[in-house]
């Protein structure tokens, strides 16, 4: 079975943190996705499509953190004073 863009995003740009109750939410989660799309040279889907896909893939209470090049891109894009 082929992995969808959303499955690849979750695999490449997030990891599950079983030690914490903090998770990516709202703008940060979608922002990470758009950064992943930019880094991966993919066209981002509309925000409502993204949230529908995440509702099908991410369980309530599942604590996700950022990782990889998309995380770096998101952080540098979100906080330009860091550079």
C-alpha positions in Angstrom: 0.0 0.0 0.0 1.4 3.4 -1.0 1.9 5.9 1.8 0.0 9.1 1.4 1.7 12.5 1.7 0.3 12.8 5.3 1.7 9.4 6.3 5.1 10.4 4.9 4.9 13.8 6.8 4.1 12.0 10.1 7.0 9.6 9.6 9.6 12.1 8.5 8.7 15.2 10.6 7.3 13.9 13.8 7.9 11.3 16.5 5.8 10.1 19.4 7.0 11.2 22.8 5.7 8.7 25.4 7.5 10.5 28.2 5.5 13.8 27.9 2.0 15.0 27.8 2.9 18.0 25.6 2.1 17.7 21.9 2.0 19.7 18.7 -1.3 21.5 18.2 -3.0 24.1 16.0 -0.8 26.4 14.1 2.4 24.7 15.1 1.3 21.3 13.7 0.0 22.8 10.4 3.1 25.0 10.2 5.4 22.0 10.6 3.4 20.3 7.8 3.8 23.3 5.4 7.6 23.4 6.3 7.8 19.7 5.5 6.1 20.4 2.2 8.6 23.1 1.4 11.6 21.0 2.3 10.2 18.0 0.4 9.1 20.1 -2.6 5.5 19.1 -2.3 2.4 21.1 -2.6 0.6 21.5 0.7 -3.0 20.5 1.0 -5.6 23.0 2.3 -5.8 23.3 6.1 -9.2 21.6 6.3 -7.9 18.6 4.3 -4.8 18.4 6.6 -7.0 18.3 9.8 -9.3 15.7 8.4 -6.3 13.5 7.5 -4.7 14.0 11.0 -8.0 13.1 12.7 -7.8 9.8 10.9 -4.1 9.2 11.8 -3.4 10.8 15.2 -5.1 9.5 18.3 -6.3 11.9 21.0 -3.7 12.1 23.6 -0.9 11.0 21.3 2.0 13.3 22.0 3.8 14.3 18.9 7.1 16.3 18.6 8.9 17.8 15.7 12.0 16.3 14.1 14.2 16.6 11.1 14.8 19.2 8.5 11.1 20.3 8.5 11.4 21.1 12.2 14.5 23.3 11.6 12.8 25.1 8.7 9.6 25.7 10.8 11.6 27.0 13.8 13.7 29.3 11.7 10.7 30.5 9.7 8.6 31.1 12.8 11.3 32.8 14.9 13.5 34.8 12.5 15.3 36.5 15.5 17.0 33.1 16.1 19.1 33.5 13.0 
